Amino acid sequence: MAPRPTMARRLLVAALAVAMTVVAVISSAAAQAPSWQHVPVPAQLRPQSGLNEAAAFGLDRAWAVGADAVGREAPGFPLVLRWDGGAWQRQSLPGIRWQGELLSVAGTSPTALWAVGRDSAGGSRLLRFDGKSWRDSRPPGGVRLDKVVAGGGESWLIGGREGGVQALLRWDGRAWQDLPVPPGVVYGLHIKAADDVWAAGAANDGAAVAHWDGEAWQQTRVDGFPRSAVGSILAVSPTEVWAGGTGGFVGGPPGKPIPPLLVRFDGQSWHRVAIPADFGGITSLVPGASGELGWIAVARSLKWGPPGSTPPLIPGPDFLAWNGQSFAEHSEPVVAGEGDSSTLRLAAVPGTATVWSVGRAGGPEGTFAPRILRFG
């Protein structure tokens, strides 16, 4: 008769079984941990295409704009892609025969979108989507359009007039109306309502943020170092506003890396927030599912390497996820035959954990390719 296992042996076997189960659970969780994934673009896109911005309204409703078939001396053609929940599809642009690119897209609903573009002669272009098709719309006269921003049922345009004068315009349902402009330059907006708008930009003495209460702008310097600026802004509440861009610098050789700049408003004053990247520029801030700050995109992100390392700088995080206390670092996935992204523009799907990133990535021999990434 075989000897019966002792109590000590039975306990050891049980402990090993528990340990193996824990390891398996941890390994499975690690394998299933969410990460940024590459999403293919339509196969019919020609070489030298790129994307500039995206807008999302649901898990099956998102748009991205840019340019297709940009040659070394050719301007390319305006490009609109639509996500239908399963794949990105190129949208036709009937009647739109000009060459150039689309720079920005935003809207108050899936049936009320605007896209700002620039034709090959440098003229401003404005497209409007009514839920069925994209059509040319007459842009405001005398304004060079740069960006369209929507939120709180509002649609605004950012641009400039001759002589470098900034322009802000609001759609009143029938026409674009001029609005007052804060001092300096505005690069980005967060529109919560017609009387609650936050503007990110720069003044003569550094990065600045202004708030519009429906009658006037109140501007505050958020970083006084020369050449600093903020271009992305997210207003969570009156006591929590975030803005991101690039920190200032003085002198240095051409191409010198510039530090990122992230600042936070607590209802009383602005404070600089440290991020785990030493160089690069913050290009996008978007909310998470709850409306709090969710993600930050850092283009051309770099870090100082370990002491004595060659080269001294190493790649930094492309994306930072905020959990309310700290940042988690994320990198974009490697895509066969392509290099890193040179631009990262985020678009969050409202009420979900899904976020899109669009831009353009390096290709062989100085070419570039459209890049679409998704988290969640």
N, C-alpha and C positions, 0 to 999 in steps of 0.2 A: 504494500500500500504506500502510495506517495505521501511524503510528509506534508502536513497542512501548513500553509503560509502563516508566519508569525504575525502578530498585531503590528509590529514595527514595519514589516515588509508591506503589509496592506496599506498602512498610512503613507509609506513612501510612494507606492504605486498611485494612490489617490492624489497625492501632492503633484506628482509628475503629470497626471492627466489634467489637473486644474491648470498647471503652468502652460501646458501645450495648448489648452483651450484659450487661455488669455493671449498667448502669442498669436494664435490663429485669428482671434478677434482683432487684435491690434494691426496685424498684417493686412487683414481684409479692409479695415477702416482706412489704413494708409493708402491701399490700392484704390479705394473709392473716394478718397479726399478730393473735393472739387478743385479744379485748376482751369486755367485759361486754355481754350482749345481753338485750333485753327479751323475756320469754316471756309470751304471753297467758294470762289466767285464763279459766275456763269462762264462756261467754256468758250462762248462766242466773243468774250472780251479780247481785244487785240493787244499786242505787246505795247508796253509803255502806257499803262493805265494807272490811275491813282484815285484815292478817295480822300475827301477833305472833312466830311462831317456826316453825322447820322442823327435820326430822330426816331424814337420808339414810342408806341402807344399800347402795345400788348404783345403777348408771346407769338402772335402770328401777324403782327403789323409793325413793320419798321422800314425805314427808307435810308439810303445812303447816297450821297452825291459826290461827283468829282469830274474827271475827264478821262476820255478814252482815246487811244492811238495818238499820244503826244509824241511828236518827233523832235529831233534835234533842232529843226528850224520850223516845225509845224505846230500850230496851237492845239491841235486835237479837237475833240467834239464833246459837248456836254453829256454827262453820264448820270443816269438815275437807276439805282437798284432797289428792288423791293423784296423784303422777307415775307414769305407766306406761311411760315411755321415749319416748313420742311426744307426749303432751299431759297437762295437768293436768285431772283430773276431780273433780267434787264427790262426796264419799262420803255416803251416806245414814246417818242416825243414828236407827235404829228405836227407838222407846220413849223417846227423849230429847226431851221437850217443854218443857223450861224455857227461858226467855229469858236471854240473857247472852252471854258470850264465853269463848273458850278462850285461855289466856295462854301455855301452854308445852306442848311435846311432846318425849318422849324414850323410848327403849326399848333393850333389850339385843339385840333381833333384830326382823325384820319381822313376827314373829308374837307379839311381846311388847312392846307399846307402851302408854304412859300419857300422858294429857293432863290438865292441870290447868286449871280454869276458875272463873269467878265468875258466879253468877246475878244476876238483877235485884234481888234483896233483899240482895245482898252476901254470900251464903253460898258456901262453897267447894264446888266440884264436881270430881269425879275420874272420868275415863273410862278404860276399858281396852279394848285391841284384841288379839284372839287370832289374827289372821291372816285372819279372816272378817268380823267385824263389831265395831263399837264399842258398848259398853254402859256404863251408869252403874255405878260401883263406889262402895261406901260410903267416904267420906273419913274420915281419923282424926278422932275427936271433939275438939272444942275447939280446933282449929287452923285458922287462916286460911291457905290454901295460896297460894303465889306462883309456885312453879316446880318442875318435875321435871327431874332430871338422871340420866343413865345412862352407864355405862362399866365396863369390866372385869368384866362379868357382874353388875353391881350397879345398882339403881335407888334413888334417894334423893329425898326431898321437902324443899323449903325453905319455911318458913312462919313464922307467929307465933301466940302465944297472947295471951289477954286481958292487958292491962297492958303490952303492948309487948315481951313476952318472946319471944326467938327460939326457933324449933323446927326441928330436923332429924330426919328419920325415914328408916329403911332398910327396904326390903322383904326379908323373910326367906324368901319363897316362899309364905307363908301369911297374913302380917299385917304391918302397918307398926309398927316398933319404934322407940321414942324413943332418941336418941343424945345424948351430951354436946354442948354448943355452945361454940365459942370466944367470948371476950369481944367485946362490940360486936355487929355485925350482919354476916350473911353474905348476899351477893348472888349469888354464883356458885360452882360447884364443877367440879373436874376429877377424875373418879374413875378411877384406874388399877387399883385392886384394893380389896378390903375393908379392907386395912390400909395403903393408900397413896392418900390423898385430900387434895387441895389445895383450900382455901377462900379465896375473894376477898371482901373486904368493907371494913369500916372500924371503928376503935375510937374512943375519945373524943378521941384526939390525932392522928388522921389515918388514911390508908389502911393496911390491914393484910392480911396473908396468913397463913393457918395451915395446918399439916400434921397429918393424922391418921394415926397408926401402928397403929391398931386398938385402942388403949387410951386414948390421951390426945391432946389438941391441943397443938402448940407454935406459938405465934403470934409474928410479927415485924412491926414497923412498916416499911412500905416507902416512906412519904412522910409526913413529920410536919407538913405545912402544914395549917392548919385547913380543914375541910370537904372534904378530898381523900378519894377512895374509889376502889376497884377493884371491878369487877363481873364481868369476864371473865378467865379464867385457863387457861393451857395448859402442862401439864407434859410436856416432851419427855423429860427424864431427871432424875436427882437433881442434876445439875449444870447444868441448863438449864430454867428455869421462867420463863414470861412472864405478866404480869398487866397489864390495861389498864382505864382508867376515866376519871375527871376529876381534874384538879389542883385544889388548894385556892385559895381567894380570900378576901379580907377586905374587907368594905364594898362600896361601889359601888352604882350605881343598879339597880333591878329590871331584869332582862333583860340584864344585863351579860354579855358572852361569857365563857365559862369555858375554860381551857386543857385540852387532853387530857393524860392521864398514861399513860405506858408505862414499865414497870419490868421488869428482867431479873435473875434469880438465877443465880449462877455456882457454887453449891454452898457458898459461904461468906457472901456478902452480896448485897444488892439494889442495883442501880444504875439510875438513870433513863436512858432511851434517848430521844434526840431524834428526832422525826418531822417530816415536811414539812407540818405544819399547826399554826397558832398557837392556834386555838380549836376547840371541838367536844368530843365525848365518844366514847371508844372503846367500842363496843358488842359487838364480837365478835372473838375470836381463834380461828382454826382451822388445823389442820395441812395441809401439802401432801401429795403422794403418798407421800413418804418418811417422814412422821411429824414432820418438823421444822416449825417455824412457817412457814405458807404465806401467810395473808392476815389483814389487820386491817381492820375496818370503822370508819369515823369518821363519826358522825352529826353533821349541821349543821356540817360542816367549813368553816373560814374561815382566810384568810391575810391578813397585812398586805400591802397593795398597794404599788406603787412610791412613793417619797417624793413627797408633794404630790398624790397621786391622790385623786379624789373619786368615790365614797366611799372611806374609807381601807382598808376590808376588801374582799377579793375571795373568790370561792368557792375552797375548798381541795379536796384529793382526797377522794373518798368511800371509796375502797379503796386499801390499800397492800399490794403484793406484796413479800415478803421473800425475797431470794436467798441469805441467809446472811451477807451483808456490808452490804447497803444496801436501801432501799425504792424501788420503782417506783410512781409515782402513777397511779391510774386513776379515771376519773369514770363515774358511771352514765349510760346513754344517755338522750337526750331522747325523751320519749314524747308523742306528739301529744295535746293536750287535757288534759295532766296536768302538775303541777309536780314539784319535787324530792321525794325521799323524806324523811319525817320520822323514820323508824326504819329501821335496817339490821341484820338478824339473819342471820348466816352459818351455813350447814350444808355441810360438806365431804363429798363422796362418798369413802368410805374407799378408799385405794390408787389413787386417780386424781387428775388435775389439775382435775376438775370441782368447782365450788363454786356453791351456791345462795345468793341473798340474798332475803329476804322482808321485807315491811313494808307501809307505807301511804304513798301519795303525795298531794300536794295536788291538789284539784280546783277547779272554778269556784265562786265565791261561798262560799268557806269549807267546801266539801265535801271528801271524801277518797275515795281509790280504792285497791284492793289492788295491790301492786307485787311482781312476781317477776322477778328477774334471774338470769342464769346466765353463768358463765365456764367455758370449756372444753367 
